Amino acid sequence: AGRTGVFLTLSIVLERIRYEGVVDIFQTVKLLRTQRPALVQTEDQYQFCYRSAPLPQKR
């Protein structure tokens, strides 16, 4: 579930950047964990999410 959680987190974050201009990995993982507690299992996976998510571009 950990690698799947990373994929889901980044997918959701990319959509939020696209439509809202928001990067909030903490809240995204928190929301996903209400549905499946084991998503994003390790600190390394969590850090990977932060390193991989692009910063939103100003328009």
Rosetta blueprint (number, residue, H / E / L):
1 A L
2 G H
3 R H
4 T H
5 G H
6 V H
7 F H
8 L H
9 T H
10 L H
11 S H
12 I H
13 V H
14 L H
15 E H
16 R H
17 I H
18 R H
19 Y H
20 E H
21 G L
22 V L
23 V L
24 D L
25 I H
26 F H
27 Q H
28 T H
29 V H
30 K H
31 L H
32 L H
33 R H
34 T H
35 Q H
36 R L
37 P L
38 A L
39 L L
40 V L
41 Q L
42 T L
43 E H
44 D H
45 Q H
46 Y H
47 Q H
48 F H
49 C H
50 Y H
51 R H
52 S H
53 A L
54 P L
55 L L
56 P L
57 Q L
58 K L
59 R L
